[in-house]
Amino acid sequence: MRILGLIAGAVFRESVRDRVPYAMVVFAVLLMAASYLIAQMTAGQDMKIIKDLGLAALSLFGLFIAIFIGIGLVSKEVEKKSVFGILSKPISRTQFILGKYAGLVMTLAVNLGVMTIAYYAVLFYMEAVSTPAQQAGWPAPAVDPRLLIAIGLIFAELMLVVALALFFSTFAGPLMAALMTIGLWVAGHFNADLRNFETVVDSAPVVALARALYYVLPNLAPFDVKAAAVHGMPIEMGAVGLTLLYATVYTAILLTAAAAIFRRRDFK
Amino acid sequence: MLMAASITVQAVRDRQWSPFVPPDPTLWLQSGALARRMALGFDNVVADAYWMRAVVYYGGRLRASRGAETSDRPSFELLYPLLDLVTSLDPHFKVAYRFGAIFLAEGYPAGPGRPDQAELLLRRGIERDFGRWEYFHDIGFIHYWWRHDYRTAADWFLKGAAQPGAPEWLKPLAATTLASGGDRNTSRQLWTQLLNSDVEYLKSQAELRLQQLDTMDRIAELTPLLQRFIEREKRTPRSWEEFAAAEGLRTVPTDATGMRFYFDPKVGRIDVSPKSRLWPLPPAPGNSRP
C-alpha cells in the first residue's frame, strides 16, 4: 500500500509539474466566465446555458486530462527507459500499474474539484445577482446539489477512461493509445444502438455479435445525467449506484488486463 | 507592437472587403437523431448553441423586416428546423418549445406566420416532455389568437386543465373561450393570465399583446371620429393636430406606447406606425370593448 502511495504521489507531482492540468483548469474557468457573456443572447436562458456549459467543460477538460496524461503513463517510462530504474526496486509490475492509475485519478480528482468549486462560484454569483422573478423561471435552483451527482458520474466515467488509456499505454505507443482510447470513448456513447440491432438488421449472427459487443465494450451513456441535473429532474439513485458499480467492475477488469500485459512485457 | 500591426491590418481589410454572407444560410445538419449521436453526450451544449442560433436568427430577421420594403423582407424558413434540432437534442428544454411556438406563430413580417409549425413543435413537447400543461395551454392559445378557432382552443385548455400541476384558472378559461371566444375582453383575460407567468419572455409578450389590444380599442374609437371628419370636411385631415382640434380631442392620438398613429389617406385607415414596437397589429379576435 505504501509503495502504491509513493508511485501515485510521484505521478501526481509529475502531472502537476507538467502544468497541463493547470492550463485546462484556467481554460475551464475562463469558459465558465465566458458563458456568462454568451448567456446575454439566450432569451432568458442564461442559467440553463451556464449550467450546461460548466458541466460540459468539466467533462471535456477532464477527458483531455484523462486521455493525454493516461496514454503516457507507462509508454513514457518505457521510452525514457526510467522503467528499468523503477522496476529494479522492490516494486511489482502490478503495483507499478496500480500506482500509476491511482496517481492520475488523484490528479483528476484535484482538477475536477477545482473546476467544481469554480463552477459553483459562478452559479452562486448568478443566483446572487438574479431577481426573484428570474429565479422563478428556472427549472431548478442555481446552486443545486443534484449537479454534484452529475459531476460524480463524470468523475466515475473519467476513472474508467483513465483505466482504458492506461491499458492501451501498456502495449501501444502514445498516438495509438490515444486513438484507441478516443475510439472506445466514442463507441461507448453509441453503445446503446448495439443493444437494439435487431431493429435494423435481420441476420441473427450479426445481431448476436452486436449484442456481445454491447456487453463487452464500455457503456458510457448511463454516466451522462447532465440533462436531468440541469433541468432539475429526479435522478434515480439506484441507477447511479449501479453505474458506479459498473465503473468499478469495468475499471478492475482493465487494470487487471493492463497489469497482466505489463507483467509479460520484455523490456530488454 | 506586432499585435497592434495585426489589429490595424485586420481593421483596414474589414473596411475594404466584407466576406460573402449568403442571404439564406444553409442548415447542414437537420436530423435531430443524427445530431444527438454526433453530440457524444454533449447534447445539451449543442442544443444551447442551436438555441442561440435560433434566437439570433429570429431577432436578425425581425430587425431586417422592420422598415424594409415588402419585397426585401427576409423569410424565416430556417426557424422551424432550428427549433426542431434544439428540442430533439434537449427534449426537456421547455422554453424552446414555448418561445419557439411564439416565434413560429407570429404573423409575417414579424415572424413566419406558421401556427401549424408552432402547434407541431408544442405537440412534440407534449410527447417528449411529460405532457406539461403549459404546452396544451399554448396550443389552445394558438387556436384562439391566430386561428380564431375557439372551440378547438377551449378543447386544448380543457386538456391542459387535466394535466398534473395545471392551474385552477385553466378550466374556467376554457368555458369563457367557448362562451365568448371572439370577444376582445376574453383575449385580454388570456393575456393577463400570462402576465403572471414565471417566464420573463412570456411576460413581455403578454405586455406587448395587452398594449396591442388597448391600441386596437383606441383605433376602434378613433375610426368613427375619422369617418365623421371625412364626411364633414369632404377630405382627410392634413395632420393629427388638425384632427384632434376638430374632434375635440385633448391630445394628438397615440398608441399604447405613446407613438403617433399612422394614417393612410388612400384607404382612410388608422394603423400603428411601422416604427412602433406594437407594429404589426395581429389579426386579433373581437371588435371592441363593450
Interface residues (C-beta under 8 A of the other chain):
Chain A: I38 M41 T42 A43 G44 Q45 K48 I49 D52 L53 L55 A56 S59 L60 A133 Q134 A136 G137 P139 V186 H189 F190 L220 A221 D224 K226 A227 V230 H231 M233
Chain B: R37 L40 G41 F42 D43 N44 V45 A47 D48 W51 M52 V55 V56 D90 H92 F93 K94 V95 F99 D198 V199 E200 Y201
